[in-house]
Amino acid sequence: MKRLVVVTEPNGSTLGVMQPNDTQIFNIPYASSLSTAQVGDTVLVVYWYGMTNAFAVANANLTTNGG
């Protein structure tokens, strides 16, 4: 599993993700819960035998509680 950054918004079937400090964009399918993902969000991606078999499964934005 990897945490990747969204670089193109979901289009109904795929969204574009990229590893931090990289230039290659991977257009991968995503879970319906990510249909509102925005550019800059971080998502969890599962993959088998490389990024050609990847699927975005959850939002991975980190938040902190004030206090």
ZIBELHU-V806819 format. One record per residue. N is the residue number from 1. SS is DSSP state (helix for helix, strand for strand, loop for the rest). PHI is phi in whole degrees, -180 to 180 (999 if undefined). D_LAST is the distance of its C-alpha to the last C-alpha in whole Angstrom. Layout:
# ZIBELHU-V806819
n = {N & N}
ss = {SS & SS}
phi = {PHI & PHI}
d_last = {D_LAST & D_LAST}
This chain:
# ZIBELHU-V806819
n = {1 & 2 & 3 & 4 & 5 & 6 & 7 & 8 & 9 & 10 & 11 & 12 & 13 & 14 & 15 & 16 & 17 & 18 & 19 & 20 & 21 & 22 & 23 & 24 & 25 & 26 & 27 & 28 & 29 & 30 & 31 & 32 & 33 & 34 & 35 & 36 & 37 & 38 & 39 & 40 & 41 & 42 & 43 & 44 & 45 & 46 & 47 & 48 & 49 & 50 & 51 & 52 & 53 & 54 & 55 & 56 & 57 & 58 & 59 & 60 & 61 & 62 & 63 & 64 & 65 & 66 & 67}
ss = {loop & strand & strand & strand & strand & strand & strand & strand & loop & loop & loop & loop & loop & loop & strand & strand & strand & strand & loop & loop & loop & loop & loop & loop & loop & strand & strand & strand & strand & strand & loop & helix & helix & helix & loop & loop & loop & loop & loop & loop & loop & strand & strand & strand & strand & strand & strand & loop & loop & loop & helix & helix & helix & strand & strand & strand & strand & strand & strand & loop & loop & loop & loop & loop & loop & loop & loop}
phi = {999 & -132 & -101 & -123 & -98 & -75 & -117 & -137 & -66 & -57 & -116 & 106 & -135 & -137 & -136 & -93 & -129 & -148 & -73 & -55 & 62 & -127 & -118 & -83 & -99 & -109 & -94 & -129 & -67 & -143 & -71 & -59 & -66 & -100 & -64 & -108 & -59 & -119 & -56 & 101 & -66 & -106 & -126 & -88 & -125 & -100 & -150 & -128 & 57 & 110 & -71 & -72 & -119 & -106 & -149 & -81 & -112 & -161 & -73 & -123 & -62 & -94 & -125 & -122 & -87 & -71 & 158}
d_last = {31 & 30 & 27 & 28 & 28 & 29 & 32 & 34 & 33 & 34 & 38 & 39 & 40 & 38 & 35 & 35 & 33 & 33 & 32 & 29 & 32 & 35 & 37 & 39 & 37 & 38 & 38 & 38 & 37 & 34 & 33 & 33 & 29 & 29 & 32 & 29 & 28 & 27 & 28 & 26 & 24 & 24 & 26 & 27 & 31 & 33 & 37 & 40 & 42 & 41 & 39 & 42 & 41 & 37 & 35 & 32 & 30 & 26 & 24 & 22 & 19 & 16 & 13 & 9 & 6 & 4 & 0}
